[in-house]
Amino acid sequence: MKPVFVMVKCELGKAYEVADRAVETIEQVSEIYSTSGQYDLLIKAYLDNDQDTGHFVNDQLQTLPGVRDTFTIITFKAFS
């Protein structure tokens, strides 16, 4: 499994609805945090090693109602 972080900008007033829908409908989503600044949500997802990150973001996250923009962060190594 590989972790992927996606920052999500939502339509005004829709962040909680986007977060609820993502948690309920996307099994790869592990955690969602509300954030301050340019983006409204930070989504942590675990993808299978052979799963395409671009397709996941494009097909699963960007199509959620209320999503305006995304910024994907791909990780290399986790430090404990």
Secondary structure, DSSP 8 states (H G I E B T S, - for coil): -EEEEEEEEE-TT-HHHHHHHHHHH-TTEEEEEE--SS-SEEEEEEE-TTS-HHHHIIIIITTSTTEEEEEEEE------
